[in-house]
Amino acid sequence: MSDTQYLDWPFLEVHHKQLAIDLDAWATRHVPHDHGADIDTECRSLVRSLGQGGWLRHAVGGKHGAAAAIDTRAICLVRETLARHSGLADFAFAMQGLGSGAISLQGTSEQKERYLPRVAAGEAIAAFALSEPGAGSDVAAMQCNAHVEGTHAVLNGEKTWISNGGIADFYVVFARTGEAPGARGISAFIVDADTPGLEIAERIDVIAPHPLARLRFSNCRVPLSQRIGDAGEGFKVAMRTLDVFRTSVAAADLGFARRAMDEALQRATSRKMFNQHLSDFQLTQAKLAQMATTIDSAALLVYRAAWQRDQGRNVTREAAMAKLTATEGAQQVIDAAVQIFGGQGVVSGETVERLYREIRSLRIYEGASEVQQLIIGRDLLKGLAASEGKP
Ligand SMILES: Cc1cc2nc3c(=O)[nH]c(=O)nc-3n(C[C@H](O)[C@H](O)[C@H](O)COP(=O)(O)OP(=O)(O)OC[C@H]3O[C@@H](n4cnc5c(N)ncnc54)[C@H](O)[C@@H]3O)c2cc1C
């Protein structure tokens, strides 16, 4: 395990520190560093093994989870630790949480009983289906729709970039139900993968491979008992879920960046050049200093946001600050590590090369960096207007 001083920060409790230490020891034994070409099989096996190890209980809330309510700091520490070992292991954990988060936060007791124990045990794979070909950053432009016929909602349309698409056992799908225009006319439904009318239209390959697909819904009938929250409340359900998991994306960034830092330190202190080591040059020390400072400033924002959410406070601005700073910072840290490695840094299979590919999507998904900037900017202006008594 790399530098662990942050585990003593006041944002974290004693059990959080122990969780990170225990998981690190477990991951060293159980998480493969390299993955084979069959990413679906690898991912299924990681979900099973994380379930058997008891770690997925941290991804779900309530009596089926490890804590009475969702423990954001625990989720962040699990993601950070797994990301240091393997991007796919972090992905497997994160998607169990993101895919079931809406059920943990707002599901009925029947929905919780039906899905959460299997998610926590690694026996059911979850997915979160919000994005569409024409509605990524602009979620409210969503076209996928659902109309009510008797006791069922009938879904039609497409979702794309759906992580775990193709291997998930169920999808939490957001569809336009038309109670009001824009974001206020969307509802969330749990759709089992074998529901007639749901098909995998396309599998998508990305630079850091993980299961990803475009889904098509054609007259897909889902019982209304599978709706999460009230009709028209789906956007709020999605945003509440993202408030938890957006902070955890930032935690995964930290894990990738810390691994890059470890690799860079090893390399700089062992690589000989000009009759000294690379680390003897002040230019290298400046680079390492910047990397360490970037990591610590991101970590402070991540655990501030996670702690604040665990206090029951709103974290929209803090989660956006954490994600923006951690994703952009991790990209810089990893790029610097590749530079320190020289030619070896871009060799396929080298750890820093893998990290360079892993980090890229995180600046785009669960709200691109520009979207995080807008969230922060709007929140600042809203705060100013409220303090001046403006509507
Ligand atoms: C690997 C991966 C996994 C994903 N997994 C999931 C998943 O499981 N479930 C799911 O629902 N979605 C998922 N997504 C989708 C992801 O959330 C979207 O890709 C993201 O929201 C961006 O949408 P878009 O790709 O349509 O880009 P666009 O919305 O077209 O945005 C393109 C770019 O425009 C810029 N931009 C955006 N808004 C503004 C603005 N207001 N001002 C200026 N610039 C702006 C940003 O740089 C952005 O990257 C995943 C994506 C990836 C890459």
The ligand as an ORCA input file, in Angstrom:
! r2SCAN-3c Opt
* xyz 0 1
  C     -16.626      4.549    -20.778
  C     -17.959      5.173    -20.591
  C     -18.895      4.580    -19.750
  C     -20.174      5.140    -19.591
  N     -21.103      4.496    -18.805
  C     -22.357      5.002    -18.735
  C     -23.381      4.298    -18.013
  O     -23.142      3.249    -17.402
  N     -24.644      4.787    -18.012
  C     -24.959      5.943    -18.664
  O     -26.121      6.325    -18.622
  N     -24.022      6.632    -19.363
  C     -22.734      6.189    -19.404
  N     -21.776      6.861    -20.120
  C     -22.166      8.052    -20.866
  C     -21.595      9.330    -20.304
  O     -22.240      9.703    -19.126
  C     -21.675     10.364    -21.428
  O     -20.705     10.002    -22.400
  C     -21.424     11.773    -20.913
  O     -22.508     12.224    -20.142
  C     -21.181     12.740    -22.077
  O     -22.213     12.639    -23.010
  P     -21.861     12.476    -24.574
  O     -20.901     11.364    -24.717
  O     -23.131     12.402    -25.312
  O     -21.084     13.804    -24.927
  P     -21.742     15.218    -25.279
  O     -22.917     15.470    -24.400
  O     -21.929     15.303    -26.754
  O     -20.580     16.208    -24.840
  C     -19.369     16.278    -25.593
  C     -18.407     17.212    -24.885
  O     -18.985     18.509    -24.859
  C     -18.460     19.219    -23.757
  N     -19.595     19.857    -23.063
  C     -20.672     19.274    -22.517
  N     -21.509     20.191    -22.027
  C     -20.937     21.408    -22.269
  C     -21.315     22.761    -22.006
  N     -22.470     23.036    -21.388
  N     -20.478     23.738    -22.383
  C     -19.313     23.471    -23.039
  N     -18.900     22.208    -23.302
  C     -19.703     21.199    -22.931
  C     -17.717     18.208    -22.868
  O     -16.321     18.362    -23.081
  C     -18.170     16.877    -23.416
  O     -17.191     15.872    -23.251
  C     -20.488      6.328    -20.265
  C     -19.529      6.934    -21.091
  C     -18.298      6.383    -21.253
  C     -17.294      7.057    -22.146
*
